[in-house]
């Protein structure tokens, strides 16, 4: 079974941010991830994670002015200096937290803007970010995001994301494949995983049910099929990444609501244990 990371920005919403770390441990998560940890003292975050024996799988780089509607700086004209500062800050946090990767948001494409120019800026800045990340031993990821949740986001499709990663050619630049976004935009997610995971260009997965972004076992996503495909391919390729649980618990902020919704993960663990018991010894 793949390793699951609790997304602290989504799960356990009834708890203060740092207290969510202990809750994730109690529910059997091996790692955590989050969107933007920059309002939390980094040493306090690190100490809580290390105290629970967890890994930080991923953080996002600062996205610009989120409250004003910005969703990343990597493709925006006139923001190169701010973009560089955001990556330097993210890598400093990643170093302190031991985070394995940093997600860099592309940004929105305004109506009437030159898309080719935006992609060119995006790729130029990603090359720089990947080089800086390589020096720090951190993977840089890019994520296609569906236009229903984030209208106007520059990067929406898996093929384009993989083409960008291939063109740049940096070993530590990877695609972050969010199965929720992929299902909403392209569908047939199992086939998408089987097509892209063997290439070595996927660094991280995230999961949520479709279309309401609750637990994976609610909605149209073939969560069992996709996790089985990841397991199968990982066994032959050596892929050792994470699946981030980036969903809104269907019970909302009710105390214990996140834990009550983890039956899907327990079911996978039970199947995995059963397979292990009946597998012949090598």
C-alpha positions in Angstrom: 0.0 0.0 0.0 1.3 3.5 -0.8 2.3 5.9 1.9 -0.4 8.4 2.8 0.3 12.0 4.0 -2.4 13.9 5.9 -2.9 17.4 4.4 -3.0 19.6 7.4 -4.6 22.4 5.6 -7.7 20.3 4.8 -7.9 17.5 7.5 -8.8 18.0 11.2 -10.3 21.5 10.6 -11.6 21.5 14.2 -8.1 21.6 15.6 -5.4 24.3 15.7 -2.9 23.7 12.9 -0.1 22.2 15.0 -2.4 19.9 17.0 -3.4 18.3 13.7 0.0 16.6 13.6 -0.7 14.5 16.7 -4.2 13.7 15.3 -2.6 12.5 12.0 -0.3 10.2 13.9 -3.1 8.7 15.9 -4.9 7.9 12.7 -1.9 6.0 11.3 -0.5 8.5 8.8 3.2 8.2 8.1 3.6 11.8 6.8 2.0 15.2 6.5 1.8 17.9 3.9 0.2 21.4 3.8 -0.4 24.3 1.6 1.3 27.3 3.2 3.0 26.9 6.5 4.5 30.4 6.6 2.3 31.7 9.4 3.5 28.9 11.7 6.9 29.2 13.4 9.0 26.7 11.5 10.9 25.3 14.5 7.6 24.7 16.3 6.3 22.8 13.2 9.5 20.8 12.9 9.6 19.9 16.6 6.0 18.6 16.5 6.5 16.6 13.4 9.8 15.1 14.6 8.2 14.4 18.0 5.6 12.3 16.3 8.1 10.5 14.0 6.4 11.8 10.8 7.8 13.0 7.5 6.9 16.2 5.7 6.0 15.1 2.2 5.3 18.5 0.6 4.7 22.2 1.2 3.7 24.8 -1.3 5.8 27.8 -2.2 4.2 31.2 -1.3 1.6 31.9 -3.9 1.6 35.7 -4.0 -1.4 37.6 -2.5 -3.8 34.7 -2.0 -6.5 36.8 -0.4 -6.5 39.1 -3.4 -7.0 36.1 -5.7 -3.4 35.3 -6.8 -2.7 31.6 -7.3 1.0 31.5 -7.9 3.8 33.8 -9.3 5.6 31.5 -11.7 4.0 32.8 -14.9 3.1 36.4 -13.9 4.8 39.2 -15.8 6.8 41.7 -13.7 7.0 39.4 -10.7 10.4 37.7 -11.2 12.0 39.1 -8.1 9.1 38.2 -5.9 9.0 34.7 -7.4 12.7 34.2 -6.6 12.1 35.4 -3.0 9.1 32.9 -2.7 11.3 30.0 -3.8 14.1 30.9 -1.5 11.7 31.2 1.4 10.0 27.9 0.5 13.4 26.1 0.3 14.4 27.5 3.7 11.2 26.1 5.2 11.7 22.8 3.4 15.2 22.5 4.8 14.1 23.2 8.3 11.2 20.8 8.1 12.9 18.1 6.1 10.3 18.5 3.4 11.0 16.3 0.4 9.4 18.6 -2.1 8.0 22.0 -2.8 5.0 22.7 -5.1 5.3 25.8 -7.2 2.0 27.2 -8.4 1.8 28.5 -11.9 -0.6 31.4 -11.5 -3.7 32.5 -13.3 -3.8 33.6 -17.0 -5.9 36.8 -17.3 -8.4 37.0 -20.1 -6.7 38.1 -23.3 -3.2 37.5 -22.1 -0.6 35.9 -24.3 -0.6 32.2 -23.2 2.6 31.4 -25.1 4.5 34.2 -23.3 3.1 33.0 -19.9 4.3 29.5 -20.6 7.7 30.8 -21.6 8.0 32.8 -18.3 6.8 29.7 -16.4 9.4 27.4 -17.9 12.2 30.0 -17.4 11.4 30.4 -13.8 10.9 26.7 -13.2 14.4 26.0 -14.6 15.8 28.4 -12.0 13.7 27.0 -9.2 14.7 23.4 -10.1 18.4 24.4 -10.1 18.0 26.0 -6.7 16.0 23.0 -5.4 18.7 20.6 -6.7 21.3 22.5 -4.7 19.1 22.0 -1.6 18.2 18.4 -2.3 14.5 19.3 -2.7 12.2 18.1 -5.5 10.1 20.8 -7.3 6.6 19.9 -8.4 4.1 21.4 -10.8 0.4 20.5 -10.6 -2.4 20.7 -13.2 -5.5 22.2 -11.5 -9.0 21.9 -12.8 -10.8 25.1 -14.1 -13.9 24.5 -12.0 -12.1 24.9 -8.7 -9.6 27.5 -10.0 -10.8 29.3 -13.1 -8.0 30.6 -15.3 -5.2 28.5 -13.8 -2.5 28.3 -16.4 -1.7 24.6 -16.1 -4.8 22.3 -16.4 -3.8 19.1 -18.2 -1.5 16.2 -17.5 0.0 16.0 -21.0 1.1 19.7 -20.9 2.6 19.3 -17.4 4.6 16.3 -18.5 5.7 18.1 -21.7 7.0 21.0 -19.6 8.9 18.7 -17.3 10.4 16.8 -20.2 11.5 20.0 -22.0 13.2 21.4 -18.9 14.9 18.1 -18.2 15.8 18.7 -14.6 16.0 15.5 -12.6 14.3 17.0 -9.6 11.4 18.7 -11.5 8.3 16.4 -11.3 4.6 16.4 -11.9 2.3 16.5 -8.9 -0.7 14.4 -10.1 -3.7 15.3 -8.1 -6.2 12.5 -8.9 -9.2 14.7 -8.0 -8.2 17.4 -10.6 -7.2 14.8 -13.1 -10.6 13.1 -12.9 -12.5 16.4 -13.2 -10.6 17.5 -16.3 -9.7 14.3 -18.1 -11.3 11.3 -16.5 -10.1 7.7 -16.8 -7.6 8.3 -14.0 -6.4 4.7 -13.8 -5.3 4.9 -17.5 -3.6 8.3 -16.8 -1.6 6.7 -13.9 -0.6 3.7 -16.0 0.5 6.0 -18.8 2.5 8.6 -16.8 3.8 6.9 -13.6 6.3 4.6 -15.4 7.9 7.6 -17.1 9.5 8.7 -13.8 8.1 12.2 -14.1 5.5 11.9 -11.3 6.9 12.9 -7.9 3.7 13.1 -5.8 0.0 12.2 -5.8 -3.0 13.7 -4.1 -6.4 12.2 -3.7 -10.0 13.3 -3.0 -13.5 12.1 -4.1 -15.1 13.6 -7.2 -16.9 15.9 -7.5 -17.4 17.2 -4.0 -13.7 16.8 -2.8 -14.6 14.7 0.2 -13.2 11.3 1.1 -12.1 9.3 -1.9 -14.7 6.6 -1.3 -17.5 9.1 -2.2 -18.1 10.0 -5.8 -16.9 8.9 -9.2 -13.2 8.4 -8.7 -12.1 4.8 -9.0 -10.0 5.1 -5.9 -9.4 1.4 -5.4 -8.4 1.0 -9.0 -6.0 3.9 -9.0 -4.3 2.9 -5.8 -3.9 -0.6 -7.1 -2.3 0.7 -10.2 0.1 2.9 -8.2 1.0 -0.1 -6.1 1.5 -2.3 -9.1 3.7 0.2 -11.0 5.7 1.1 -7.8 6.5 -2.5 -7.3 8.2 -2.7 -10.7 9.7 0.8 -11.0 10.8 1.4 -7.4 8.6 4.6 -7.1 8.5 5.5 -3.4 6.4 8.7 -3.3 3.4 9.7 -1.3 -0.3 10.1 -1.8 -1.5 13.3 -0.1 -5.0 13.3 1.4 -6.1 16.7 0.2 -9.8 16.6 0.8 -12.5 18.2 2.9 -13.9 15.7 5.5 -17.6 15.2 4.7 -18.4 15.7 8.4 -16.7 19.1 8.2 -15.2 20.4 11.5 -17.1 18.1 13.7 -14.7 16.8 16.4 -13.5 13.4 15.2 -15.0 13.9 11.7 -11.8 13.3 9.9 -11.0 10.1 11.8 -14.5 8.8 11.2 -14.1 9.2 7.5 -10.9 7.1 7.3 -12.6 3.8 6.8 -11.4 3.8 3.2 -7.8 3.8 4.3 -8.4 1.2 6.9 -10.0 -1.0 4.2 -6.9 -0.7 2.1 -4.7 -1.6 5.0 -6.8 -4.7 5.8 -6.5 -5.9 2.2 -2.7 -5.2 2.2 -2.3 -7.2 5.4 -4.4 -10.1 4.0 -2.2 -10.2 0.9 0.9 -10.2 3.0 -0.3 -13.1 5.1 -1.1 -15.3 2.1 2.0 -14.4 0.0 4.6 -17.2 -0.3 8.0 -16.5 1.2 10.7 -15.6 -1.4 
